Amino acid sequence: MKKYNFNAGPSMLPREVIENTAKQILDFNGIGLSLAEISHRSKDFQPVMDEATALIKELLEIPEGYSVLFLGGGASLEFCMVPYNFLRKKAGYLNTGVWAKKAIKEAKRFGEVVEVASSADKNFTYIPKGWTCPTDLDYLHVTSNNTIYGTEIREDLDVPVRLISDMSSDIFSRPVDVSKYDCIYAGAQKNLAMAGVTLVIVKDDVLGHTPREEQGLATMLDFRTHIKKGSMFNTPPVVPIYCALETLRWLKANGGLVAMDKLAKERAEILYNEIDRNKLFRGTVENDARSLMNICFVLNDEYAELQDDFFKFATERGMVGIKGHRDVGGFRASCYNAQTIEGVEALVACMKEYEAKH
Ligand SMILES: *Cc1c(COP(=O)(O)O)cnc(C)c1O
């Protein structure tokens, strides 16, 4: 039976990305050795770094003055590295869910943190609106896509201070105006590659101004270390970086970010339309906050006892990974770049068939 992968992360990658990465693990560029068993400093691997970096700059149209880094530690390490490198006195955070809260927790270790706005009062089912950004902040931190709740800020905000975004679960799904940001970071395993590497895009001239300069920053946590050494200060995660390169090639060959944005809208429309139409289901977040990446829905109250049964029904028809996060319940269909219209239509067919039975 054909499987349709709706996992939230690690998640679906284009089949050719998996196949090409697998081939290079067996024999890298025909040199008779695996990608996993050569030096990251060898002449064979350097071109991988160079091409991946160049493609990221090209696809996101990154202006001059920014560095592209491939780091370890996941997006979670960036929750610490961001305030460590950028927070002088006071930072603002938009509290839109679990990941934002984790970022806030780390930032508080390095300075004053203000929650500029929060949607905690309604279990993060909306994106706060109508707030004003204080002008005395070192930066404002946002989470562009809230993977767990299925809300998304699908625009580049205009704020009077430096802007930093955790784009772990929607990077490369739309064109982004990078010039509005001082730092963008993303764990790879949602929309870029297998787990193990974090993409960081950082504006060079903002570094070096925190009070921590006096004692000197911890080497591995200082963005400048990795900028200076081209992400090779220590051994980078070579296989995930290669996998990212394959995804980036695939992105370019498939029309780049404009095409990804269009596809994301098409997929989401098909699925949200069915959620709104189907008598059994309803969406969990406010309509204007709906994520195009993580589509969350639950059974209507009168059908709530069908939860496990629908899960089983869908699983038997090839749906994988549609169980909602425990904080939300119900179902979550993650539709990252690799998700096909066919996959979304298969899930919709399942929902229709199930409705007809009840
Ligand atoms: C998954 C996720 C993270 C955590 O990523 P790790 O790489 O596991 O540390 C952080 N932020 C968002 C928005 C995520 O979706």
The ligand as an SDF file (V2000), in Angstrom:
LIG
                    3D

 15 15  0  0  0  0  0  0  0  0999 V2000
   10.9980   21.4230   15.7200 C   0  0  0  0  0  0  0  0  0  0  0  0
   11.1150   22.8350   16.0900 C   0  0  0  0  0  0  0  0  0  0  0  0
   12.1240   23.3030   16.9520 C   0  0  0  0  0  0  0  0  0  0  0  0
   13.1190   22.3740   17.6260 C   0  0  0  0  0  0  0  0  0  0  0  0
   14.0310   21.9310   16.7240 O   0  0  0  0  0  0  0  0  0  0  0  0
   15.2640   21.0090   17.1710 P   0  0  0  0  0  0  0  0  0  0  0  0
   16.0820   20.9970   15.9210 O   0  0  0  0  0  0  0  0  0  0  0  0
   14.7030   19.6780   17.5470 O   0  0  0  0  0  0  0  0  0  0  0  0
   15.9460   21.6560   18.3050 O   0  0  0  0  0  0  0  0  0  0  0  0
   12.1870   24.6500   17.2050 C   0  0  0  0  0  0  0  0  0  0  0  0
   11.3090   25.5120   16.6680 N   0  0  0  0  0  0  0  0  0  0  0  0
   10.3200   25.0970   15.8330 C   0  0  0  0  0  0  0  0  0  0  0  0
    9.3880   26.1110   15.2510 C   0  0  0  0  0  0  0  0  0  0  0  0
   10.1980   23.7560   15.5330 C   0  0  0  0  0  0  0  0  0  0  0  0
    9.2180   23.3350   14.7060 O   0  0  0  0  0  0  0  0  0  0  0  0
  1  2  1  0
  2  3  1  0
  2 14  2  0
  3  4  1  0
  3 10  2  0
  4  5  1  0
  5  6  1  0
  6  7  2  0
  6  8  1  0
  6  9  1  0
 10 11  1  0
 11 12  2  0
 12 13  1  0
 12 14  1  0
 14 15  1  0
M  END
$$$$
